[in-house]
Amino acid sequence: MSISYGDKSLTKLRSLVTAIDRQLAEIPPSEQLRLAWSELVDVLGLGPSPELRTCPTCGESGMRAATRCVRCWSALTPLPPEGLHIAG
């Protein structure tokens, strides 16, 4: 079974998973609860949060890999891969 979510739902689910993870770290759960939680997170298959960037023209937030702004359609200069530092 494949589950798909909209962007806003994914963001909310990631936020909820993070909040519950923090609570579980503060109050260590039983092994059964820890395993069930881990299985649920695996089934959700949320993956990492997308990398974002800000449009230099209008300030809209969008996907890091975007070539055009979703709001003003300005051309966006490709960014180097994250973690790659170019000496200047």
Gaussian input, Z-matrix of N, CA and C with variables (Angstrom, degrees):
# hf/3-21g

backbone

0 1
 N
 C     1     B1
 C     2     B2     1     A1
 N     3     B3     2     A2     1     D1
 C     4     B4     3     A3     2     D2
 C     5     B5     4     A4     3     D3
 N     6     B6     5     A5     4     D4
 C     7     B7     6     A6     5     D5
 C     8     B8     7     A7     6     D6
 N     9     B9     8     A8     7     D7
 C    10    B10     9     A9     8     D8
 C    11    B11    10    A10     9     D9
 N    12    B12    11    A11    10    D10
 C    13    B13    12    A12    11    D11
 C    14    B14    13    A13    12    D12
 N    15    B15    14    A14    13    D13
 C    16    B16    15    A15    14    D14
 C    17    B17    16    A16    15    D15
 N    18    B18    17    A17    16    D16
 C    19    B19    18    A18    17    D17
 C    20    B20    19    A19    18    D18
 N    21    B21    20    A20    19    D19
 C    22    B22    21    A21    20    D20
 C    23    B23    22    A22    21    D21
 N    24    B24    23    A23    22    D22
 C    25    B25    24    A24    23    D23
 C    26    B26    25    A25    24    D24
 N    27    B27    26    A26    25    D25
 C    28    B28    27    A27    26    D26
 C    29    B29    28    A28    27    D27
 N    30    B30    29    A29    28    D28
 C    31    B31    30    A30    29    D29
 C    32    B32    31    A31    30    D30
 N    33    B33    32    A32    31    D31
 C    34    B34    33    A33    32    D32
 C    35    B35    34    A34    33    D33
 N    36    B36    35    A35    34    D34
 C    37    B37    36    A36    35    D35
 C    38    B38    37    A37    36    D36
 N    39    B39    38    A38    37    D37
 C    40    B40    39    A39    38    D38
 C    41    B41    40    A40    39    D39
 N    42    B42    41    A41    40    D40
 C    43    B43    42    A42    41    D41
 C    44    B44    43    A43    42    D42
 N    45    B45    44    A44    43    D43
 C    46    B46    45    A45    44    D44
 C    47    B47    46    A46    45    D45
 N    48    B48    47    A47    46    D46
 C    49    B49    48    A48    47    D47
 C    50    B50    49    A49    48    D48
 N    51    B51    50    A50    49    D49
 C    52    B52    51    A51    50    D50
 C    53    B53    52    A52    51    D51
 N    54    B54    53    A53    52    D52
 C    55    B55    54    A54    53    D53
 C    56    B56    55    A55    54    D54
 N    57    B57    56    A56    55    D55
 C    58    B58    57    A57    56    D56
 C    59    B59    58    A58    57    D57
 N    60    B60    59    A59    58    D58
 C    61    B61    60    A60    59    D59
 C    62    B62    61    A61    60    D60
 N    63    B63    62    A62    61    D61
 C    64    B64    63    A63    62    D62
 C    65    B65    64    A64    63    D63
 N    66    B66    65    A65    64    D64
 C    67    B67    66    A66    65    D65
 C    68    B68    67    A67    66    D66
 N    69    B69    68    A68    67    D67
 C    70    B70    69    A69    68    D68
 C    71    B71    70    A70    69    D69
 N    72    B72    71    A71    70    D70
 C    73    B73    72    A72    71    D71
 C    74    B74    73    A73    72    D72
 N    75    B75    74    A74    73    D73
 C    76    B76    75    A75    74    D74
 C    77    B77    76    A76    75    D75
 N    78    B78    77    A77    76    D76
 C    79    B79    78    A78    77    D77
 C    80    B80    79    A79    78    D78
 N    81    B81    80    A80    79    D79
 C    82    B82    81    A81    80    D80
 C    83    B83    82    A82    81    D81
 N    84    B84    83    A83    82    D82
 C    85    B85    84    A84    83    D83
 C    86    B86    85    A85    84    D84
 N    87    B87    86    A86    85    D85
 C    88    B88    87    A87    86    D86
 C    89    B89    88    A88    87    D87
 N    90    B90    89    A89    88    D88
 C    91    B91    90    A90    89    D89
 C    92    B92    91    A91    90    D90
 N    93    B93    92    A92    91    D91
 C    94    B94    93    A93    92    D92
 C    95    B95    94    A94    93    D93
 N    96    B96    95    A95    94    D94
 C    97    B97    96    A96    95    D95
 C    98    B98    97    A97    96    D96
 N    99    B99    98    A98    97    D97
 C   100   B100    99    A99    98    D98
 C   101   B101   100   A100    99    D99
 N   102   B102   101   A101   100   D100
 C   103   B103   102   A102   101   D101
 C   104   B104   103   A103   102   D102
 N   105   B105   104   A104   103   D103
 C   106   B106   105   A105   104   D104
 C   107   B107   106   A106   105   D105
 N   108   B108   107   A107   106   D106
 C   109   B109   108   A108   107   D107
 C   110   B110   109   A109   108   D108
 N   111   B111   110   A110   109   D109
 C   112   B112   111   A111   110   D110
 C   113   B113   112   A112   111   D111
 N   114   B114   113   A113   112   D112
 C   115   B115   114   A114   113   D113
 C   116   B116   115   A115   114   D114
 N   117   B117   116   A116   115   D115
 C   118   B118   117   A117   116   D116
 C   119   B119   118   A118   117   D117
 N   120   B120   119   A119   118   D118
 C   121   B121   120   A120   119   D119
 C   122   B122   121   A121   120   D120
 N   123   B123   122   A122   121   D121
 C   124   B124   123   A123   122   D122
 C   125   B125   124   A124   123   D123
 N   126   B126   125   A125   124   D124
 C   127   B127   126   A126   125   D125
 C   128   B128   127   A127   126   D126
 N   129   B129   128   A128   127   D127
 C   130   B130   129   A129   128   D128
 C   131   B131   130   A130   129   D129
 N   132   B132   131   A131   130   D130
 C   133   B133   132   A132   131   D131
 C   134   B134   133   A133   132   D132
 N   135   B135   134   A134   133   D133
 C   136   B136   135   A135   134   D134
 C   137   B137   136   A136   135   D135
 N   138   B138   137   A137   136   D136
 C   139   B139   138   A138   137   D137
 C   140   B140   139   A139   138   D138
 N   141   B141   140   A140   139   D139
 C   142   B142   141   A141   140   D140
 C   143   B143   142   A142   141   D141
 N   144   B144   143   A143   142   D142
 C   145   B145   144   A144   143   D143
 C   146   B146   145   A145   144   D144
 N   147   B147   146   A146   145   D145
 C   148   B148   147   A147   146   D146
 C   149   B149   148   A148   147   D147
 N   150   B150   149   A149   148   D148
 C   151   B151   150   A150   149   D149
 C   152   B152   151   A151   150   D150
 N   153   B153   152   A152   151   D151
 C   154   B154   153   A153   152   D152
 C   155   B155   154   A154   153   D153
 N   156   B156   155   A155   154   D154
 C   157   B157   156   A156   155   D155
 C   158   B158   157   A157   156   D156
 N   159   B159   158   A158   157   D157
 C   160   B160   159   A159   158   D158
 C   161   B161   160   A160   159   D159
 N   162   B162   161   A161   160   D160
 C   163   B163   162   A162   161   D161
 C   164   B164   163   A163   162   D162
 N   165   B165   164   A164   163   D163
 C   166   B166   165   A165   164   D164
 C   167   B167   166   A166   165   D165
 N   168   B168   167   A167   166   D166
 C   169   B169   168   A168   167   D167
 C   170   B170   169   A169   168   D168
 N   171   B171   170   A170   169   D169
 C   172   B172   171   A171   170   D170
 C   173   B173   172   A172   171   D171
 N   174   B174   173   A173   172   D172
 C   175   B175   174   A174   173   D173
 C   176   B176   175   A175   174   D174
 N   177   B177   176   A176   175   D175
 C   178   B178   177   A177   176   D176
 C   179   B179   178   A178   177   D177
 N   180   B180   179   A179   178   D178
 C   181   B181   180   A180   179   D179
 C   182   B182   181   A181   180   D180
 N   183   B183   182   A182   181   D181
 C   184   B184   183   A183   182   D182
 C   185   B185   184   A184   183   D183
 N   186   B186   185   A185   184   D184
 C   187   B187   186   A186   185   D185
 C   188   B188   187   A187   186   D186
 N   189   B189   188   A188   187   D187
 C   190   B190   189   A189   188   D188
 C   191   B191   190   A190   189   D189
 N   192   B192   191   A191   190   D190
 C   193   B193   192   A192   191   D191
 C   194   B194   193   A193   192   D192
 N   195   B195   194   A194   193   D193
 C   196   B196   195   A195   194   D194
 C   197   B197   196   A196   195   D195
 N   198   B198   197   A197   196   D196
 C   199   B199   198   A198   197   D197
 C   200   B200   199   A199   198   D198
 N   201   B201   200   A200   199   D199
 C   202   B202   201   A201   200   D200
 C   203   B203   202   A202   201   D201
 N   204   B204   203   A203   202   D202
 C   205   B205   204   A204   203   D203
 C   206   B206   205   A205   204   D204
 N   207   B207   206   A206   205   D205
 C   208   B208   207   A207   206   D206
 C   209   B209   208   A208   207   D207
 N   210   B210   209   A209   208   D208
 C   211   B211   210   A210   209   D209
 C   212   B212   211   A211   210   D210
 N   213   B213   212   A212   211   D211
 C   214   B214   213   A213   212   D212
 C   215   B215   214   A214   213   D213
 N   216   B216   215   A215   214   D214
 C   217   B217   216   A216   215   D215
 C   218   B218   217   A217   216   D216
 N   219   B219   218   A218   217   D217
 C   220   B220   219   A219   218   D218
 C   221   B221   220   A220   219   D219
 N   222   B222   221   A221   220   D220
 C   223   B223   222   A222   221   D221
 C   224   B224   223   A223   222   D222
 N   225   B225   224   A224   223   D223
 C   226   B226   225   A225   224   D224
 C   227   B227   226   A226   225   D225
 N   228   B228   227   A227   226   D226
 C   229   B229   228   A228   227   D227
 C   230   B230   229   A229   228   D228
 N   231   B231   230   A230   229   D229
 C   232   B232   231   A231   230   D230
 C   233   B233   232   A232   231   D231
 N   234   B234   233   A233   232   D232
 C   235   B235   234   A234   233   D233
 C   236   B236   235   A235   234   D234
 N   237   B237   236   A236   235   D235
 C   238   B238   237   A237   236   D236
 C   239   B239   238   A238   237   D237
 N   240   B240   239   A239   238   D238
 C   241   B241   240   A240   239   D239
 C   242   B242   241   A241   240   D240
 N   243   B243   242   A242   241   D241
 C   244   B244   243   A243   242   D242
 C   245   B245   244   A244   243   D243
 N   246   B246   245   A245   244   D244
 C   247   B247   246   A246   245   D245
 C   248   B248   247   A247   246   D246
 N   249   B249   248   A248   247   D247
 C   250   B250   249   A249   248   D248
 C   251   B251   250   A250   249   D249
 N   252   B252   251   A251   250   D250
 C   253   B253   252   A252   251   D251
 C   254   B254   253   A253   252   D252
 N   255   B255   254   A254   253   D253
 C   256   B256   255   A255   254   D254
 C   257   B257   256   A256   255   D255
 N   258   B258   257   A257   256   D256
 C   259   B259   258   A258   257   D257
 C   260   B260   259   A259   258   D258
 N   261   B261   260   A260   259   D259
 C   262   B262   261   A261   260   D260
 C   263   B263   262   A262   261   D261

   B1=1.4552
   B2=1.5300
   B3=1.2938
   B4=1.4524
   B5=1.5261
   B6=1.3294
   B7=1.4615
   B8=1.5178
   B9=1.3350
   B10=1.4539
   B11=1.5252
   B12=1.3111
   B13=1.4586
   B14=1.5194
   B15=1.3196
   B16=1.4579
   B17=1.5177
   B18=1.3355
   B19=1.4661
   B20=1.5237
   B21=1.3377
   B22=1.4637
   B23=1.5251
   B24=1.3270
   B25=1.4660
   B26=1.5262
   B27=1.3274
   B28=1.4582
   B29=1.5178
   B30=1.3153
   B31=1.4636
   B32=1.5202
   B33=1.3282
   B34=1.4614
   B35=1.5269
   B36=1.3343
   B37=1.4601
   B38=1.5271
   B39=1.3321
   B40=1.4696
   B41=1.5219
   B42=1.3166
   B43=1.4642
   B44=1.5268
   B45=1.3303
   B46=1.4680
   B47=1.5265
   B48=1.3271
   B49=1.4631
   B50=1.5247
   B51=1.3256
   B52=1.4580
   B53=1.5228
   B54=1.3351
   B55=1.4709
   B56=1.5276
   B57=1.3198
   B58=1.4678
   B59=1.5289
   B60=1.3337
   B61=1.4687
   B62=1.5249
   B63=1.3312
   B64=1.4775
   B65=1.5297
   B66=1.3305
   B67=1.4680
   B68=1.5239
   B69=1.3203
   B70=1.4564
   B71=1.5260
   B72=1.3318
   B73=1.4643
   B74=1.5298
   B75=1.3234
   B76=1.4640
   B77=1.5206
   B78=1.3217
   B79=1.4645
   B80=1.5244
   B81=1.3377
   B82=1.4685
   B83=1.5376
   B84=1.3289
   B85=1.4638
   B86=1.5317
   B87=1.3047
   B88=1.4589
   B89=1.5269
   B90=1.3219
   B91=1.4637
   B92=1.5285
   B93=1.3338
   B94=1.4630
   B95=1.5224
   B96=1.3349
   B97=1.4639
   B98=1.5206
   B99=1.3294
   B100=1.4658
   B101=1.5373
   B102=1.3356
   B103=1.4582
   B104=1.5322
   B105=1.3289
   B106=1.4703
   B107=1.5311
   B108=1.3204
   B109=1.4667
   B110=1.5268
   B111=1.3123
   B112=1.4582
   B113=1.5249
   B114=1.3215
   B115=1.4624
   B116=1.5298
   B117=1.3263
   B118=1.4666
   B119=1.5208
   B120=1.3310
   B121=1.4693
   B122=1.5308
   B123=1.3435
   B124=1.4684
   B125=1.5283
   B126=1.3277
   B127=1.4659
   B128=1.5297
   B129=1.3354
   B130=1.4659
   B131=1.5292
   B132=1.3186
   B133=1.4665
   B134=1.5145
   B135=1.3216
   B136=1.4630
   B137=1.5202
   B138=1.3120
   B139=1.4529
   B140=1.5213
   B141=1.3107
   B142=1.4662
   B143=1.5259
   B144=1.3125
   B145=1.4662
   B146=1.5227
   B147=1.3308
   B148=1.4614
   B149=1.5231
   B150=1.3157
   B151=1.4627
   B152=1.5187
   B153=1.3272
   B154=1.4667
   B155=1.5199
   B156=1.3024
   B157=1.4663
   B158=1.5204
   B159=1.3172
   B160=1.4602
   B161=1.5235
   B162=1.3221
   B163=1.4606
   B164=1.5315
   B165=1.3402
   B166=1.4621
   B167=1.5310
   B168=1.3260
   B169=1.4634
   B170=1.5219
   B171=1.3312
   B172=1.4708
   B173=1.5305
   B174=1.3306
   B175=1.4592
   B176=1.5215
   B177=1.3386
   B178=1.4651
   B179=1.5268
   B180=1.3226
   B181=1.4508
   B182=1.5231
   B183=1.3326
   B184=1.4609
   B185=1.5121
   B186=1.3039
   B187=1.4499
   B188=1.5328
   B189=1.3295
   B190=1.4630
   B191=1.5311
   B192=1.3262
   B193=1.4666
   B194=1.5270
   B195=1.3210
   B196=1.4721
   B197=1.5247
   B198=1.3239
   B199=1.4652
   B200=1.5211
   B201=1.3473
   B202=1.4699
   B203=1.5141
   B204=1.3271
   B205=1.4605
   B206=1.5315
   B207=1.3271
   B208=1.4643
   B209=1.5232
   B210=1.3216
   B211=1.4655
   B212=1.5243
   B213=1.3321
   B214=1.4689
   B215=1.5349
   B216=1.2889
   B217=1.4560
   B218=1.5220
   B219=1.3249
   B220=1.4619
   B221=1.5197
   B222=1.3358
   B223=1.4657
   B224=1.5280
   B225=1.3303
   B226=1.4618
   B227=1.5209
   B228=1.3214
   B229=1.4536
   B230=1.5207
   B231=1.3359
   B232=1.4625
   B233=1.5243
   B234=1.3226
   B235=1.4579
   B236=1.5256
   B237=1.3416
   B238=1.4641
   B239=1.5311
   B240=1.3274
   B241=1.4673
   B242=1.5255
   B243=1.3253
   B244=1.4534
   B245=1.5252
   B246=1.3251
   B247=1.4570
   B248=1.5189
   B249=1.3284
   B250=1.4450
   B251=1.5238
   B252=1.3179
   B253=1.4633
   B254=1.5209
   B255=1.2995
   B256=1.4663
   B257=1.5268
   B258=1.3202
   B259=1.4688
   B260=1.5222
   B261=1.3260
   B262=1.4609
   B263=1.4617
   A1=108.99
   A2=116.33
   A3=121.91
   A4=108.91
   A5=115.24
   A6=121.00
   A7=107.06
   A8=117.11
   A9=119.28
   A10=108.75
   A11=114.88
   A12=122.51
   A13=109.11
   A14=116.11
   A15=120.46
   A16=109.68
   A17=116.67
   A18=121.02
   A19=112.75
   A20=116.87
   A21=119.39
   A22=110.84
   A23=116.99
   A24=120.52
   A25=110.74
   A26=116.98
   A27=120.50
   A28=111.04
   A29=116.36
   A30=120.70
   A31=110.48
   A32=116.84
   A33=121.38
   A34=110.91
   A35=117.54
   A36=120.59
   A37=111.53
   A38=117.80
   A39=120.34
   A40=110.62
   A41=116.49
   A42=121.40
   A43=111.21
   A44=116.32
   A45=120.35
   A46=111.59
   A47=117.03
   A48=120.07
   A49=110.36
   A50=117.61
   A51=121.59
   A52=111.29
   A53=117.40
   A54=121.24
   A55=110.95
   A56=117.18
   A57=120.05
   A58=110.42
   A59=117.05
   A60=119.94
   A61=111.30
   A62=116.60
   A63=120.28
   A64=111.23
   A65=115.85
   A66=119.94
   A67=110.94
   A68=117.87
   A69=121.17
   A70=111.61
   A71=117.69
   A72=121.30
   A73=110.82
   A74=117.23
   A75=121.23
   A76=112.44
   A77=116.40
   A78=121.99
   A79=106.44
   A80=116.96
   A81=118.78
   A82=112.06
   A83=115.96
   A84=120.64
   A85=111.55
   A86=115.59
   A87=120.35
   A88=108.33
   A89=115.95
   A90=120.10
   A91=111.04
   A92=117.57
   A93=121.04
   A94=111.35
   A95=116.22
   A96=119.67
   A97=110.58
   A98=117.36
   A99=120.91
   A100=109.99
   A101=117.69
   A102=121.18
   A103=111.83
   A104=116.89
   A105=120.83
   A106=110.35
   A107=116.83
   A108=121.09
   A109=110.02
   A110=116.93
   A111=121.49
   A112=110.78
   A113=116.78
   A114=120.70
   A115=111.15
   A116=116.98
   A117=120.92
   A118=110.74
   A119=116.93
   A120=120.67
   A121=109.86
   A122=117.33
   A123=120.32
   A124=111.31
   A125=117.31
   A126=121.33
   A127=110.68
   A128=117.15
   A129=119.98
   A130=110.58
   A131=117.14
   A132=121.36
   A133=113.29
   A134=117.14
   A135=120.89
   A136=113.19
   A137=118.10
   A138=120.84
   A139=110.81
   A140=116.06
   A141=119.54
   A142=111.58
   A143=115.30
   A144=120.50
   A145=108.87
   A146=117.74
   A147=119.23
   A148=110.81
   A149=115.03
   A150=120.26
   A151=107.91
   A152=116.48
   A153=121.65
   A154=111.01
   A155=114.41
   A156=122.12
   A157=108.02
   A158=116.70
   A159=122.05
   A160=108.50
   A161=115.97
   A162=121.08
   A163=108.48
   A164=117.73
   A165=119.66
   A166=113.25
   A167=117.70
   A168=121.50
   A169=112.21
   A170=116.74
   A171=119.21
   A172=114.24
   A173=117.64
   A174=120.51
   A175=114.61
   A176=118.36
   A177=121.99
   A178=109.91
   A179=116.32
   A180=121.61
   A181=109.06
   A182=115.78
   A183=120.30
   A184=111.02
   A185=115.95
   A186=121.88
   A187=110.89
   A188=116.00
   A189=121.87
   A190=111.87
   A191=117.76
   A192=121.93
   A193=113.47
   A194=117.86
   A195=120.91
   A196=111.27
   A197=114.81
   A198=120.30
   A199=111.26
   A200=116.25
   A201=122.78
   A202=108.77
   A203=116.60
   A204=122.18
   A205=109.55
   A206=116.45
   A207=119.80
   A208=112.13
   A209=118.08
   A210=119.78
   A211=112.73
   A212=116.97
   A213=119.15
   A214=113.53
   A215=117.24
   A216=124.45
   A217=114.49
   A218=117.14
   A219=119.48
   A220=109.55
   A221=116.24
   A222=120.76
   A223=107.78
   A224=116.11
   A225=121.44
   A226=109.47
   A227=115.70
   A228=121.50
   A229=109.07
   A230=118.43
   A231=119.71
   A232=110.69
   A233=116.04
   A234=121.42
   A235=109.23
   A236=117.23
   A237=118.31
   A238=109.12
   A239=117.44
   A240=119.29
   A241=110.60
   A242=116.04
   A243=120.27
   A244=109.31
   A245=115.00
   A246=120.34
   A247=111.64
   A248=118.00
   A249=121.98
   A250=107.80
   A251=116.27
   A252=120.18
   A253=108.77
   A254=114.74
   A255=120.76
   A256=108.10
   A257=115.87
   A258=121.08
   A259=108.86
   A260=115.58
   A261=117.71
   A262=114.52
   D1=132.11
   D2=179.51
   D3=-107.43
   D4=135.48
   D5=179.13
   D6=-115.77
   D7=133.30
   D8=174.46
   D9=-126.98
   D10=145.43
   D11=-176.76
   D12=-127.93
   D13=154.47
   D14=172.08
   D15=-75.36
   D16=165.00
   D17=-178.40
   D18=-56.44
   D19=-43.15
   D20=-178.81
   D21=-66.29
   D22=-37.75
   D23=178.07
   D24=-66.25
   D25=-40.85
   D26=178.15
   D27=-61.69
   D28=-43.97
   D29=179.09
   D30=-61.50
   D31=-44.79
   D32=179.69
   D33=-65.02
   D34=-44.01
   D35=179.01
   D36=-62.63
   D37=-42.67
   D38=177.74
   D39=-61.35
   D40=-41.27
   D41=178.55
   D42=-62.74
   D43=-43.77
   D44=179.31
   D45=-66.21
   D46=-42.10
   D47=178.20
   D48=-60.95
   D49=-43.30
   D50=178.43
   D51=-62.15
   D52=-44.59
   D53=179.92
   D54=-62.97
   D55=-43.03
   D56=179.94
   D57=-68.18
   D58=-39.38
   D59=176.11
   D60=-57.55
   D61=-42.49
   D62=178.15
   D63=-61.65
   D64=-44.12
   D65=179.05
   D66=-63.66
   D67=-41.70
   D68=179.19
   D69=-65.63
   D70=-30.58
   D71=177.54
   D72=-70.71
   D73=-33.41
   D74=-179.94
   D75=-75.87
   D76=-37.54
   D77=-179.44
   D78=-122.28
   D79=89.82
   D80=-175.40
   D81=-52.17
   D82=124.57
   D83=-178.62
   D84=-81.19
   D85=169.46
   D86=173.50
   D87=-65.33
   D88=160.72
   D89=179.03
   D90=-61.17
   D91=-36.09
   D92=178.76
   D93=-63.45
   D94=-44.22
   D95=178.91
   D96=-66.19
   D97=-41.72
   D98=179.43
   D99=-59.98
   D100=-44.68
   D101=179.63
   D102=-65.91
   D103=-42.32
   D104=179.07
   D105=-63.45
   D106=-42.70
   D107=179.49
   D108=-63.26
   D109=-45.05
   D110=179.59
   D111=-60.96
   D112=-41.57
   D113=178.87
   D114=-65.53
   D115=-41.35
   D116=178.69
   D117=-61.83
   D118=-45.20
   D119=179.64
   D120=-62.39
   D121=-39.68
   D122=177.34
   D123=-63.18
   D124=-43.10
   D125=-179.76
   D126=-64.40
   D127=-38.09
   D128=178.82
   D129=-62.58
   D130=-33.57
   D131=176.32
   D132=53.99
   D133=46.15
   D134=-174.91
   D135=-71.29
   D136=-30.10
   D137=-177.61
   D138=66.94
   D139=-179.81
   D140=-179.08
   D141=-72.35
   D142=157.95
   D143=175.13
   D144=-64.53
   D145=144.52
   D146=178.76
   D147=-68.49
   D148=149.86
   D149=176.24
   D150=-79.04
   D151=132.57
   D152=-176.90
   D153=-114.97
   D154=162.30
   D155=174.39
   D156=-142.73
   D157=164.83
   D158=178.50
   D159=-109.68
   D160=134.20
   D161=177.61
   D162=-66.64
   D163=127.53
   D164=179.48
   D165=-70.38
   D166=-16.48
   D167=-178.90
   D168=-86.57
   D169=-52.04
   D170=-173.97
   D171=-114.78
   D172=-11.23
   D173=177.73
   D174=86.31
   D175=2.97
   D176=179.27
   D177=-67.50
   D178=141.87
   D179=176.54
   D180=-87.82
   D181=136.12
   D182=-179.98
   D183=-152.76
   D184=-178.11
   D185=-178.34
   D186=-64.04
   D187=139.70
   D188=-179.71
   D189=-58.25
   D190=-37.51
   D191=-176.50
   D192=-82.52
   D193=-1.41
   D194=-177.13
   D195=-61.12
   D196=147.00
   D197=176.09
   D198=-106.40
   D199=-11.82
   D200=175.76
   D201=-138.81
   D202=146.80
   D203=176.32
   D204=-72.04
   D205=138.54
   D206=-179.87
   D207=-72.29
   D208=-20.75
   D209=-178.10
   D210=-95.56
   D211=-51.80
   D212=-173.58
   D213=-106.91
   D214=-3.80
   D215=178.78
   D216=63.16
   D217=18.96
   D218=174.99
   D219=-65.10
   D220=144.50
   D221=174.89
   D222=-68.62
   D223=135.82
   D224=179.58
   D225=-109.92
   D226=133.48
   D227=177.73
   D228=-70.54
   D229=131.18
   D230=177.93
   D231=-58.30
   D232=139.49
   D233=178.16
   D234=-96.47
   D235=149.33
   D236=176.20
   D237=-65.84
   D238=157.07
   D239=177.89
   D240=-54.20
   D241=141.92
   D242=-178.72
   D243=-61.52
   D244=138.67
   D245=-179.66
   D246=94.16
   D247=-14.33
   D248=178.72
   D249=-92.27
   D250=118.85
   D251=-179.20
   D252=-107.05
   D253=125.58
   D254=-179.40
   D255=-96.76
   D256=122.94
   D257=179.23
   D258=-69.83
   D259=139.13
   D260=-177.13
   D261=-125.33

